[in-house]
Amino acid sequence: MTVRLKSFVVALALAVAGCAGQNTHDLLNKTTVSVPASDIAATHEIFVATTRLQATKDPRQVFDGDRSLTTSYARVDVTVPKVHQVGAIERAKGSANSNPAKQFTATNVVHYGDAPQFAKAVGADIAMRGDRALVFVHGFNNGFDDGIYRLTQIAHDTKYPGTPVLFSWASSAKTTGYIYDKDSSTAARDDLEATLRMLAKTRVKSIDIIAHSMGTWLTMEALRQLAIAGDRDLGGKLGYVILASPDIDVDVFKKQMMRYGRPNKPFAVLLSGDDRALKLSSLISGDKPRVGDYGNAADLASYGVAVVDLTKTKGGDGGLNHAKFADNPFLVQLLGDRLRTPAGLAADEDPAQLNNLGQGLGKAVGSVAEVVITTPFKVLTIATGG
C-alpha cells in the first residue's frame, strides 16, 4: 500500500463519523413518549425547504437522501430537554425512541402543499418573532434528522431572536457518498436561491445565513447567482453570512467572491488547521487546499471577509474538529452574542476596532484558547494563556 493510499485510508477512517455520525436517520419516534413539562427547556419550530424526496420506505425519516427535482416544504417541532448542555446534541442511539426528558425529540411534522402555503406560514412566524430569519445549510454526510437537530441546537444555544429555517439538500448521509453529495448540493443551487428570495418577500428585515462544510459551496453558488442577477443583498435584507469549515477549493472560492464582490454586511469564514474531515476532502480533490483549513488567512481576507482561525480551540466531535462553531460551548455562546446584534448595526461598527464576529469569538474563549482574526484592515491575535 502506498503512503498516499495509506493516508487516504486513515483519513477515511477518521471521517467515519462524518459531519453527522449516525448509523440510522430516524427523526420521529415509533410511539409517543410523554414526560412532565418541567423536563422540557423549550420547543422550537423549525421551518424546512428541502430538495430531498419524502421518505416512503421508512416514514420515520420524514425525508430521505434521494433527490427531488422540486422543493418540498415542512415544519418540524422539536423539544430540547432541561438537561441539555450547550454545544451538545443529545439524541437517542440508533432507531430507539427519543426520551424528551433526556434527548432532542421531534414531536410534530407539518407538510405544506406548495411554496405559497409555506411562504404564508413562515412569513407569519417571522412577523411574530421579530422580523429576522436564520437559514442553516448543512454539510456532507447529513441525514434530514441531522440538519433538524443541528439547527435546533444552534437556535437554542445562541438564543437567536428570529425564525429558524433549514435548507436541507439531498445528502446521501453516507461517508462513501462524497461525489453524490457534491452533485446534490450543486443541483440545489436554484432551490436555495428561490428560498432566499421567498424569505426576502416576507416582512423579514434580516436574513442571516450559517452554512457548514459542503453547504458553504452551495451557499456561495446561490449568492453568486444572486449577484449575477443584480440582487446579491436581497434588496438589502441579507444579514450575516457565516461560512463554517468551508469545503470549497480555495481558487473556486476566490472566483466566487470576485463575482459576488466585497460584502457590505458582516461576512465571516471560520476555519481550523486541524480539521480532519477537510483533510479527506483535500485528498479526494487532488491535494487541493480547502478554504476551511487554508493557511493563508490574509489571502482570504483580501476579498473582504473576516477570517477567524479556530485551530487552537477545542472541538466536540471526537477529534474530527469539523464543527467547532456549534459544538464548542464558548464559541457557540459568543456566536449568539453576535447574531443577536442585527447585521446592519454590526456593519456600521468601526472595522479598525474589529467589532465584528471575530472579536466576539476571541473574547468568548476566555482562558482556553488562542484565536486569530484577520480582516482586510488588521490582524489580531488573542492569546489567552490556554
C-alpha positions as CSV (number, residue, x, y, z in Angstrom):
1,M,0.0,0.0,0.0
2,T,1.4,3.4,-1.0
3,V,2.0,6.2,1.5
4,R,-0.7,8.2,-0.3
5,L,-3.2,5.4,-0.2
6,K,-2.5,4.7,3.5
7,S,-3.1,8.4,4.2
8,F,-6.4,8.2,2.4
9,V,-7.5,5.1,4.4
10,V,-6.6,6.8,7.6
11,A,-8.5,9.9,6.7
12,L,-11.4,7.8,5.6
13,A,-11.4,6.1,9.0
14,L,-11.3,9.4,10.8
15,A,-14.3,10.6,8.8
16,V,-16.5,7.6,9.5
17,A,-18.4,9.8,11.9
18,G,-18.6,12.4,9.1
19,C,-20.5,15.6,9.8
20,A,-23.2,13.6,11.5
21,G,-22.1,10.3,12.9
22,Q,-25.4,8.5,13.0
23,N,-25.9,4.9,11.6
24,T,-29.7,5.5,11.3
25,H,-31.5,8.7,10.5
26,D,-34.9,8.3,12.1
27,L,-36.4,11.6,13.2
28,L,-39.8,10.6,14.6
29,N,-40.5,8.2,17.4
30,K,-42.3,4.9,16.9
31,T,-44.5,5.6,19.8
32,T,-45.2,8.8,21.8
33,V,-43.1,9.2,24.9
34,S,-44.6,11.6,27.4
35,V,-42.7,13.4,30.1
36,P,-43.6,16.2,32.6
37,A,-43.5,19.7,31.0
38,S,-40.9,20.6,33.7
39,D,-38.4,18.4,31.9
40,I,-38.6,20.4,28.7
41,A,-36.5,23.5,28.3
42,A,-38.1,24.7,25.1
43,T,-39.9,23.8,21.9
44,H,-38.5,25.1,18.6
45,E,-40.4,25.3,15.3
46,I,-38.0,24.6,12.5
47,F,-39.2,25.6,9.1
48,V,-37.8,23.5,6.2
49,A,-37.2,23.9,2.5
50,T,-35.7,20.7,1.1
51,T,-34.7,19.1,-2.2
52,R,-35.0,15.6,-0.6
53,L,-37.7,13.2,-1.5
54,Q,-40.3,12.4,1.2
55,A,-39.3,9.1,2.8
56,T,-41.6,6.1,1.9
57,K,-39.5,3.1,2.9
58,D,-39.1,4.5,6.5
59,P,-41.6,7.3,7.2
60,R,-39.8,8.0,10.5
61,Q,-37.1,9.6,8.5
62,V,-39.6,12.1,7.0
63,F,-37.3,13.0,4.1
64,D,-34.5,10.6,2.9
65,G,-31.4,11.0,0.8
66,D,-32.9,10.7,-2.6
67,R,-33.1,13.8,-4.8
68,S,-36.2,15.6,-5.8
69,L,-36.3,18.0,-8.8
70,T,-38.6,20.3,-6.9
71,T,-38.5,21.9,-3.4
72,S,-40.7,20.5,-0.7
73,Y,-41.7,22.4,2.4
74,A,-42.4,21.5,6.0
75,R,-42.2,22.5,9.7
76,V,-40.8,20.3,12.4
77,D,-41.4,20.9,16.1
78,V,-38.5,19.8,18.3
79,T,-38.3,19.8,22.1
80,V,-35.0,20.4,23.9
81,P,-34.6,18.8,27.4
82,K,-33.8,20.7,30.5
83,V,-30.6,18.6,30.9
84,H,-29.2,19.9,27.5
85,Q,-25.6,21.1,27.6
86,V,-24.6,24.0,25.4
87,G,-22.8,22.7,22.2
88,A,-24.2,19.2,22.5
89,I,-26.9,17.4,20.6
90,E,-28.4,14.8,22.9
91,R,-30.2,12.2,20.9
92,A,-31.3,8.6,21.1
93,K,-29.0,5.9,19.7
94,G,-29.9,4.0,16.5
95,S,-33.7,3.7,16.0
96,A,-34.6,3.9,19.6
97,N,-37.3,6.3,20.7
98,S,-36.2,9.7,21.9
99,N,-36.9,10.5,25.6
100,P,-37.9,14.2,25.7
101,A,-36.6,14.4,29.2
102,K,-33.1,13.4,28.0
103,Q,-32.9,14.0,24.3
104,F,-33.9,16.3,21.4
105,T,-37.3,15.0,20.3
106,A,-39.2,15.8,17.1
107,T,-42.9,15.9,18.2
108,N,-44.7,17.0,15.1
109,V,-44.3,17.5,11.4
110,V,-46.4,19.8,9.2
111,H,-46.2,19.4,5.4
112,Y,-47.1,22.4,3.2
113,G,-48.6,21.7,-0.2
114,D,-46.8,24.3,-2.1
115,A,-44.5,27.4,-1.9
116,P,-47.3,29.9,-1.3
117,Q,-48.6,27.9,1.7
118,F,-45.1,27.7,3.1
119,A,-44.4,31.4,2.5
120,K,-47.6,32.4,4.3
121,A,-46.7,30.2,7.3
122,V,-43.0,31.2,7.6
123,G,-43.9,34.8,6.9
124,A,-46.4,34.8,9.8
125,D,-43.7,33.3,12.1
126,I,-41.1,35.9,11.0
127,A,-43.5,38.7,11.8
128,M,-44.3,37.3,15.2
129,R,-40.7,36.6,16.2
130,G,-39.1,39.9,15.4
131,D,-38.6,40.1,11.6
132,R,-35.5,38.1,11.4
133,A,-34.7,34.6,9.9
134,L,-31.8,32.3,10.3
135,V,-31.1,30.0,7.3
136,F,-28.9,27.0,8.1
137,V,-27.4,25.0,5.2
138,H,-25.9,21.7,6.4
139,G,-22.9,19.8,5.1
140,F,-21.8,16.5,3.7
141,N,-23.0,13.2,5.2
142,N,-26.1,14.6,6.9
143,G,-29.4,13.0,7.2
144,F,-32.5,15.1,7.3
145,D,-32.6,14.5,11.1
146,D,-29.0,15.8,11.5
147,G,-29.9,19.1,9.9
148,I,-33.0,19.5,12.0
149,Y,-31.2,18.7,15.3
150,R,-28.2,20.9,14.5
151,L,-30.3,23.9,13.6
152,T,-32.4,23.3,16.8
153,Q,-29.2,23.3,18.8
154,I,-27.9,26.4,17.2
155,A,-31.1,28.3,17.6
156,H,-31.5,27.2,21.2
157,D,-27.9,27.8,22.3
158,T,-27.4,31.1,20.6
159,K,-30.9,32.3,21.7
160,Y,-31.4,33.5,18.2
161,P,-34.2,36.2,18.1
162,G,-36.0,35.1,15.0
163,T,-37.3,32.2,12.8
164,P,-35.0,29.2,12.1
165,V,-35.2,27.9,8.5
166,L,-33.4,24.7,7.5
167,F,-32.4,24.3,3.8
168,S,-31.8,20.6,3.5
169,W,-30.3,19.4,0.3
170,A,-30.2,15.7,-0.6
171,S,-27.2,14.3,1.1
172,S,-26.9,10.5,1.0
173,A,-25.8,10.5,4.6
174,K,-23.0,8.1,3.8
175,T,-19.3,8.5,4.3
176,T,-18.8,6.9,0.8
177,G,-21.2,9.4,-0.8
178,Y,-18.9,12.4,-1.3
179,I,-19.4,12.7,-5.0
180,Y,-23.1,12.1,-4.8
181,D,-23.4,14.8,-2.1
182,K,-21.3,17.3,-4.2
183,D,-23.6,16.7,-7.1
184,S,-26.7,17.0,-4.9
185,S,-25.5,20.3,-3.4
186,T,-24.8,21.6,-6.9
187,A,-28.3,20.6,-8.1
188,A,-29.9,22.5,-5.2
189,R,-28.4,26.0,-6.1
190,D,-31.6,27.3,-7.8
191,D,-33.7,26.0,-4.9
192,L,-31.7,27.7,-2.3
193,E,-31.7,31.0,-4.3
194,A,-35.5,30.7,-4.7
195,T,-35.9,30.0,-0.9
196,L,-33.8,33.1,-0.1
197,R,-35.9,35.2,-2.5
198,M,-39.1,33.8,-1.0
199,L,-38.0,34.8,2.5
200,A,-37.0,38.3,1.3
201,K,-40.6,38.9,0.1
202,T,-41.9,38.5,3.6
203,R,-41.8,41.2,6.3
204,V,-38.3,40.0,7.2
205,K,-35.7,42.7,7.9
206,S,-32.6,40.5,8.1
207,I,-31.9,37.1,6.6
208,D,-28.9,35.6,8.3
209,I,-27.1,32.6,6.9
210,I,-25.0,29.9,8.6
211,A,-23.6,27.3,6.2
212,H,-21.4,24.4,7.2
213,S,-18.9,22.2,5.3
214,M,-20.2,21.3,1.8
215,G,-23.2,23.5,2.5
216,T,-20.9,26.5,2.1
217,W,-20.3,25.6,-1.5
218,L,-24.0,25.5,-2.1
219,T,-24.4,28.8,-0.3
220,M,-21.7,30.6,-2.2
221,E,-23.1,29.4,-5.5
222,A,-26.5,30.7,-4.6
223,L,-25.0,34.1,-3.5
224,R,-23.1,34.2,-6.8
225,Q,-26.3,33.6,-8.7
226,L,-27.9,36.4,-6.8
227,A,-25.0,38.7,-7.7
228,I,-25.2,37.8,-11.4
229,A,-29.0,38.7,-11.3
230,G,-28.1,42.0,-9.7
231,D,-29.7,41.3,-6.3
232,R,-26.8,40.0,-4.3
233,D,-28.0,41.5,-1.0
234,L,-31.7,40.5,-1.4
235,G,-32.9,44.1,-1.6
236,G,-30.8,45.0,1.5
237,K,-32.3,42.1,3.6
238,L,-29.2,39.9,3.6
239,G,-27.7,39.9,7.1
240,Y,-24.8,37.9,8.4
241,V,-23.1,35.3,6.2
242,I,-21.1,32.8,8.3
243,L,-19.2,30.0,6.4
244,A,-18.1,27.4,8.9
245,S,-15.4,24.9,7.9
246,P,-15.9,25.7,4.2
247,D,-15.4,22.6,2.0
248,I,-14.6,24.7,-1.1
249,D,-11.5,24.7,-3.2
250,V,-9.6,27.9,-2.4
251,D,-9.3,29.0,-6.0
252,V,-13.0,28.4,-6.6
253,F,-13.9,30.5,-3.5
254,K,-11.8,33.3,-4.8
255,K,-13.6,33.3,-8.1
256,Q,-17.0,33.2,-6.3
257,M,-16.0,36.2,-4.2
258,M,-14.8,38.0,-7.3
259,R,-18.2,37.6,-8.8
260,Y,-20.1,38.4,-5.6
261,G,-17.9,41.4,-4.7
262,R,-16.8,42.8,-1.4
263,P,-19.5,42.3,1.2
264,N,-21.5,45.2,2.7
265,K,-22.6,43.2,5.8
266,P,-20.5,41.0,8.2
267,F,-19.2,38.0,6.2
268,A,-17.1,35.6,8.2
269,V,-15.1,32.5,7.3
270,L,-14.4,30.1,10.2
271,L,-11.5,27.8,9.6
272,S,-9.3,25.4,11.6
273,G,-6.0,24.0,10.6
274,D,-6.7,20.7,12.4
275,D,-10.0,19.9,10.5
276,R,-9.6,16.2,9.7
277,A,-12.7,16.0,7.6
278,L,-11.3,18.6,5.2
279,K,-8.0,16.7,5.0
280,L,-10.1,13.9,3.4
281,S,-11.8,16.3,1.1
282,S,-8.5,17.7,0.0
283,L,-7.2,14.2,-0.8
284,I,-10.3,13.4,-2.8
285,S,-9.8,16.7,-4.6
286,G,-6.3,16.0,-5.7
287,D,-4.5,17.6,-2.7
288,K,-6.0,21.0,-3.4
289,P,-6.4,23.1,-0.3
290,R,-9.9,23.8,1.1
291,V,-10.9,27.1,2.5
292,G,-11.8,25.6,5.9
293,D,-8.2,24.6,6.6
294,Y,-6.3,27.1,4.4
295,G,-3.1,28.5,6.0
296,N,-3.2,32.0,4.4
297,A,-5.9,34.0,6.2
298,A,-4.7,37.3,4.7
299,D,-5.2,36.0,1.2
300,L,-8.8,35.2,2.0
301,A,-9.4,38.4,3.9
302,S,-8.3,40.4,0.9
303,Y,-11.6,39.6,-0.7
304,G,-13.5,41.5,2.1
305,V,-14.2,38.7,4.5
306,A,-13.3,38.3,8.2
307,V,-11.3,35.1,8.7
308,V,-11.5,33.5,12.2
309,D,-8.9,30.9,12.8
310,L,-10.1,28.4,15.5
311,T,-7.2,26.0,15.2
312,K,-6.3,26.3,18.9
313,T,-9.8,25.9,20.2
314,K,-11.2,22.5,21.0
315,G,-13.9,20.6,19.1
316,G,-16.5,18.4,20.5
317,D,-16.9,15.8,17.7
318,G,-14.4,13.2,18.8
319,G,-11.3,14.8,17.3
320,L,-12.7,15.5,13.8
321,N,-12.6,19.2,14.6
322,H,-15.1,19.9,11.8
323,A,-18.0,21.7,13.8
324,K,-16.2,23.8,16.4
325,F,-18.5,26.7,15.7
326,A,-21.5,24.8,17.0
327,D,-20.1,22.3,19.5
328,N,-17.6,24.4,21.4
329,P,-19.7,25.9,24.2
330,F,-17.6,29.1,24.4
331,L,-17.8,29.7,20.6
332,V,-21.5,29.0,20.2
333,Q,-22.4,31.3,23.0
334,L,-20.4,34.2,21.5
335,L,-21.8,33.4,18.1
336,G,-25.1,34.0,19.7
337,D,-24.0,37.3,21.2
338,R,-23.0,38.4,17.7
339,L,-26.1,37.1,16.0
340,R,-28.4,38.9,18.5
341,T,-27.0,42.2,17.2
342,P,-28.6,42.9,13.8
343,A,-26.2,42.7,10.9
344,G,-27.0,46.2,9.8
345,L,-25.8,47.6,13.1
346,A,-22.7,45.4,13.2
347,A,-21.8,46.6,9.7
348,D,-21.7,50.2,10.9
349,E,-19.1,49.4,13.6
350,D,-15.6,50.6,13.1
351,P,-13.7,47.7,11.4
352,A,-10.4,49.0,12.6
353,Q,-11.6,48.1,16.1
354,L,-12.5,44.6,15.0
355,N,-16.0,45.0,16.4
356,N,-17.2,42.0,14.4
357,L,-17.8,38.3,14.7
358,G,-14.1,37.6,15.1
359,Q,-13.7,39.8,18.1
360,G,-16.6,38.3,19.8
361,L,-15.3,34.8,19.3
362,G,-11.9,35.9,20.6
363,K,-13.4,37.2,23.8
364,A,-15.5,34.1,24.2
365,V,-12.8,31.6,24.6
366,G,-11.6,33.1,27.9
367,S,-8.6,31.1,29.1
368,V,-8.9,28.1,26.9
369,A,-7.5,29.0,23.6
370,E,-6.0,31.4,21.1
371,V,-8.0,32.9,18.2
372,V,-6.5,34.7,15.3
373,I,-8.8,37.1,13.5
374,T,-7.8,38.5,10.1
375,T,-9.8,41.2,8.3
376,P,-8.8,43.4,5.3
377,F,-7.8,46.0,7.8
378,K,-6.0,44.3,10.6
379,V,-4.7,41.0,12.2
380,L,-5.5,40.4,15.8
381,T,-4.1,37.5,17.8
382,I,-5.9,36.9,21.1
383,A,-3.6,34.9,23.3
384,T,-5.4,33.7,26.4
385,G,-2.8,31.5,28.0
386,G,-4.8,28.3,27.4
